[in-house]
Amino acid sequence: MPYTETETHGPNFPRPPPDIDNDKERWEIEAIVNHRRQGCKHTFLVKWKGYDITEAMWECFDGGGEEILKEYRDLHNLPD
């Protein structure tokens, strides 16, 4: 029997709302899970804080200043 969500128990993975920064929605990065080369840049598989790993997304950061991104680049010897 497949699982069915009920109103009694609510959603399985409640999603936190984004932060609002200069009228733009912004989600917090929990971890960078993987990377791949796309053209002359890298894209990163990002796990968002408060979200399930199945909702991780490939993102491109143009000279990103996120500390977690810098740590990941250093760990994997990737250029900025």
Backbone as a printed PyTorch tensor [residue, N CA C, xyz], in Angstrom:
tensor([[[  0.8530,  -1.1710,   0.0000],
         [  0.0000,   0.0000,   0.0000],
         [  0.9110,   1.2490,   0.0000]],

        [[  0.7360,   2.1600,  -0.9480],
         [  1.5740,   3.3580,  -0.9790],
         [  1.2270,   4.3170,   0.1570]],

        [[  2.2260,   5.1010,   0.5480],
         [  2.0290,   6.0810,   1.6100],
         [  1.1620,   7.2290,   1.1110]],

        [[  0.2530,   7.6780,   1.9540],
         [ -0.5850,   8.8270,   1.6450],
         [ -0.5050,   9.8200,   2.7900]],

        [[ -0.2060,  11.0710,   2.4560],
         [ -0.1460,  12.1270,   3.4640],
         [ -1.5620,  12.4470,   3.9310]],

        [[ -1.7120,  12.7100,   5.2360],
         [ -3.0330,  13.0530,   5.7610],
         [ -2.9840,  14.4290,   6.4000]],

        [[ -4.1420,  15.0490,   6.5300],
         [ -4.2130,  16.3620,   7.1830],
         [ -3.8680,  16.2620,   8.6640]],

        [[ -4.1370,  15.1110,   9.2660],
         [ -3.8730,  14.9200,  10.6880],
         [ -2.3930,  15.0790,  11.0070]],

        [[ -1.5460,  14.4660,  10.1780],
         [ -0.1080,  14.4770,  10.4480],
         [  0.6380,  15.5990,   9.7330]],

        [[  0.0290,  16.2260,   8.7660],
         [  0.6790,  17.3050,   8.0330],
         [  1.7150,  16.7810,   7.0510]],

        [[  2.4490,  17.6910,   6.4290],
         [  3.4380,  17.2800,   5.4290],
         [  4.6170,  16.5560,   6.0700]],

        [[  5.2270,  15.6470,   5.3180],
         [  6.3810,  14.9030,   5.8100],
         [  7.5990,  15.7900,   5.9990]],

        [[  7.8610,  16.6470,   5.0390],
         [  9.0370,  17.5030,   5.0750],
         [  8.5990,  18.9540,   4.9620]],

        [[  8.2240,  19.5640,   6.0840],
         [  7.8120,  20.9680,   6.0050],
         [  8.9890,  21.8070,   5.5150]],

        [[  8.7340,  22.6490,   4.5610],
         [  9.7840,  23.4650,   3.9630],
         [  9.8320,  24.8280,   4.6340]],

        [[ 11.0130,  25.2350,   5.1100],
         [ 11.1160,  26.5530,   5.7230],
         [ 10.9920,  27.6430,   4.6640]],

        [[ 10.4270,  28.7680,   5.0130],
         [ 10.3230,  29.8580,   4.0430],
         [ 11.6980,  30.4640,   3.7780]],

        [[ 11.8810,  31.0810,   2.6280],
         [ 13.1710,  31.7080,   2.3290],
         [ 13.3410,  33.0060,   3.1140]],

        [[ 14.6000,  33.4260,   3.2640],
         [ 14.8780,  34.7540,   3.7900],
         [ 14.6290,  35.7420,   2.6550]],

        [[ 14.2580,  36.9550,   2.9870],
         [ 14.0640,  37.9900,   1.9820],
         [ 15.2210,  38.9770,   2.1050]],

        [[ 15.9850,  39.1410,   1.0040],
         [ 17.1460,  40.0120,   0.9830],
         [ 17.0300,  40.9230,  -0.2350]],

        [[ 16.8170,  42.2220,   0.0120],
         [ 16.6200,  43.1890,  -1.0820],
         [ 15.5150,  42.7350,  -2.0350]],

        [[ 14.3890,  42.3380,  -1.4670],
         [ 13.2140,  41.8910,  -2.2170],
         [ 13.4480,  40.6240,  -3.0320]],

        [[ 14.5000,  39.8690,  -2.7210],
         [ 14.7560,  38.5970,  -3.3970],
         [ 14.7080,  37.4700,  -2.3760]],

        [[ 14.1290,  36.3460,  -2.7960],
         [ 14.0820,  35.1780,  -1.9160],
         [ 15.4620,  34.5330,  -1.8760]],

        [[ 15.8620,  34.0840,  -0.6810],
         [ 17.1870,  33.4960,  -0.5060],
         [ 17.0790,  32.3320,   0.4670]],

        [[ 17.5650,  31.1630,   0.0450],
         [ 17.5560,  29.9830,   0.8890],
         [ 18.9680,  29.7310,   1.3910]],

        [[ 19.0790,  29.1360,   2.5800],
         [ 20.3860,  28.8730,   3.1730],
         [ 20.9290,  27.5280,   2.6900]],

        [[ 22.2040,  27.5290,   2.3030],
         [ 22.8600,  26.3040,   1.8610],
         [ 23.2860,  25.5120,   3.0880]],

        [[ 22.9070,  24.2340,   3.1350],
         [ 23.3600,  23.3610,   4.2150],
         [ 24.6580,  22.6660,   3.8240]],

        [[ 24.7290,  22.2060,   2.5840],
         [ 25.9250,  21.4930,   2.1280],
         [ 25.9980,  21.5200,   0.6100]],

        [[ 27.2100,  21.4320,   0.0930],
         [ 27.4170,  21.1990,  -1.3290],
         [ 27.7770,  19.7290,  -1.4450]],

        [[ 26.9790,  18.9930,  -2.1790],
         [ 27.0640,  17.5440,  -2.2160],
         [ 27.9920,  17.0530,  -3.3340]],

        [[ 28.0270,  17.7700,  -4.4540],
         [ 28.8090,  17.3240,  -5.5970],
         [ 29.0500,  18.5150,  -6.5180]],

        [[ 29.8720,  18.3080,  -7.5320],
         [ 30.0870,  19.3360,  -8.5440],
         [ 30.2860,  18.6720,  -9.8970]],

        [[ 30.0970,  19.4690, -10.9580],
         [ 30.3510,  18.9980, -12.3120],
         [ 30.7790,  20.1830, -13.1640]],

        [[ 31.5290,  19.8950, -14.1660],
         [ 31.9760,  20.9390, -15.0800],
         [ 30.9100,  21.1310, -16.1350]],

        [[ 30.5420,  22.3840, -16.3610],
         [ 29.5430,  22.7140, -17.3660],
         [ 30.0880,  23.8910, -18.1650]],

        [[ 30.5280,  23.6150, -19.3800],
         [ 31.1700,  24.6580, -20.1740],
         [ 32.4990,  25.0070, -19.5380]],

        [[ 32.7300,  26.2840, -19.3120],
         [ 33.9930,  26.7050, -18.6870],
         [ 33.8260,  26.9690, -17.1960]],

        [[ 32.6830,  26.6130, -16.6460],
         [ 32.4160,  26.8340, -15.2200],
         [ 32.0310,  25.5220, -14.5480]],

        [[ 31.8790,  25.5740, -13.2320],
         [ 31.3920,  24.4400, -12.4610],
         [ 29.9810,  24.7320, -11.9740]],

        [[ 29.1790,  23.6910, -11.8990],
         [ 27.9000,  23.7900, -11.2100],
         [ 27.9830,  22.8820,  -9.9910]],

        [[ 27.1890,  23.2100,  -8.9890],
         [ 27.2850,  22.5260,  -7.6990],
         [ 25.9190,  21.9830,  -7.2960]],

        [[ 25.9220,  20.7480,  -6.7920],
         [ 24.6910,  20.1460,  -6.2800],
         [ 24.5240,  20.6180,  -4.8370]],

        [[ 23.5120,  21.4430,  -4.6160],
         [ 23.3140,  22.1240,  -3.3330],
         [ 22.1720,  21.4920,  -2.5590]],

        [[ 22.4450,  21.1420,  -1.2970],
         [ 21.3880,  20.7060,  -0.3760],
         [ 21.0190,  21.9190,   0.4550]],

        [[ 19.7630,  22.2890,   0.3940],
         [ 19.2750,  23.4720,   1.1060],
         [ 18.9070,  23.1140,   2.5410]],

        [[ 19.2040,  24.0220,   3.4590],
         [ 18.9160,  23.8040,   4.8780],
         [ 17.4090,  23.6720,   5.0950]],

        [[ 17.0290,  22.5860,   5.7920],
         [ 15.6220,  22.3530,   6.0990],
         [ 14.8820,  21.5710,   5.0290]],

        [[ 15.5570,  21.2590,   3.9260],
         [ 14.9430,  20.5130,   2.8360],
         [ 15.5450,  19.1220,   2.7600]],

        [[ 14.8010,  18.1800,   2.2170],
         [ 15.2650,  16.8180,   2.0560],
         [ 16.3130,  16.7690,   0.9420]],

        [[ 17.2280,  15.8000,   1.0040],
         [ 18.2830,  15.6600,   0.0020],
         [ 17.6970,  15.4350,  -1.3910]],

        [[ 16.4970,  14.8740,  -1.4710],
         [ 15.8750,  14.6570,  -2.7790],
         [ 15.5180,  15.9620,  -3.4750]],

        [[ 15.5610,  17.0760,  -2.7430],
         [ 15.2530,  18.3760,  -3.3240],
         [ 16.5110,  19.2020,  -3.6010]],

        [[ 17.6800,  18.5330,  -3.5500],
         [ 18.9310,  19.2230,  -3.8910],
         [ 18.8700,  19.6720,  -5.3450]],

        [[ 19.5320,  20.7890,  -5.6490],
         [ 19.4700,  21.3630,  -6.9900],
         [ 20.8640,  21.7100,  -7.4930]],

        [[ 21.0590,  21.5910,  -8.8080],
         [ 22.3070,  22.0290,  -9.4290],
         [ 22.2450,  23.5350,  -9.5850]],

        [[ 23.2640,  24.2260,  -9.0550],
         [ 23.3170,  25.6870,  -9.0980],
         [ 24.6640,  26.1480,  -9.6300]],

        [[ 24.6620,  27.2790, -10.2920],
         [ 25.8880,  27.9070, -10.7800],
         [ 26.1130,  29.1750,  -9.9590]],

        [[ 27.3090,  29.3410,  -9.4270],
         [ 27.6260,  30.5230,  -8.6370],
         [ 28.6910,  31.3160,  -9.3760]],

        [[ 28.4110,  32.5460,  -9.7170],
         [ 29.3800,  33.4040, -10.3940],
         [ 30.2190,  34.1230,  -9.3570]],

        [[ 31.4110,  33.5720,  -9.0800],
         [ 32.2960,  34.2010,  -8.1000],
         [ 31.6560,  34.2810,  -6.7370]],

        [[ 30.8940,  33.2510,  -6.3730],
         [ 30.1230,  33.2450,  -5.1270],
         [ 30.9630,  33.4980,  -3.8910]],

        [[ 30.4330,  34.2580,  -2.9560],
         [ 31.1360,  34.5820,  -1.7430],
         [ 30.7190,  33.7390,  -0.5440]],

        [[ 29.8770,  32.7350,  -0.8000],
         [ 29.4270,  31.8940,   0.3000],
         [ 30.6140,  31.1540,   0.9120]],

        [[ 30.7170,  31.1610,   2.2170],
         [ 31.8190,  30.4860,   2.9120],
         [ 31.8220,  28.9850,   2.6220]],

        [[ 30.6550,  28.3790,   2.6020],
         [ 30.5760,  26.9340,   2.3580],
         [ 31.0690,  26.6010,   0.9480]],

        [[ 30.7940,  27.4880,  -0.0110],
         [ 31.2700,  27.2910,  -1.3810],
         [ 32.7900,  27.4010,  -1.4430]],

        [[ 33.3460,  28.3720,  -0.7370],
         [ 34.8010,  28.5350,  -0.6970],
         [ 35.4540,  27.2980,  -0.0880]],

        [[ 34.9010,  26.7880,   1.0060],
         [ 35.4410,  25.5780,   1.6400],
         [ 35.3810,  24.3800,   0.6910]],

        [[ 34.2760,  24.2380,  -0.0270],
         [ 34.1210,  23.1300,  -0.9610],
         [ 35.1480,  23.2510,  -2.0950]],

        [[ 35.2910,  24.4640,  -2.6460],
         [ 36.2690,  24.6800,  -3.7240],
         [ 37.6850,  24.3570,  -3.2450]],

        [[ 38.0270,  24.7850,  -2.0320],
         [ 39.3560,  24.5100,  -1.4810],
         [ 39.5650,  23.0080,  -1.2900]],

        [[ 38.5710,  22.3250,  -0.7700],
         [ 38.6700,  20.8870,  -0.5140],
         [ 38.8880,  20.0930,  -1.8040]],

        [[ 38.2650,  20.5390,  -2.8900],
         [ 38.3330,  19.8120,  -4.1590],
         [ 39.2760,  20.4820,  -5.1750]],

        [[ 40.0640,  21.4560,  -4.7130],
         [ 41.0350,  22.1590,  -5.5670],
         [ 40.4050,  22.7250,  -6.8370]],

        [[ 39.2550,  23.3750,  -6.6770],
         [ 38.5630,  23.9960,  -7.8040],
         [ 38.9090,  25.4880,  -7.8430]],

        [[ 39.0390,  26.0690,  -9.0250],
         [ 39.3240,  27.5040,  -9.1130],
         [ 38.1090,  28.3310,  -8.6840]],

        [[ 38.3660,  29.5570,  -8.2500],
         [ 37.2740,  30.4750,  -7.8600],
         [ 36.5280,  30.9820,  -9.0650]]])
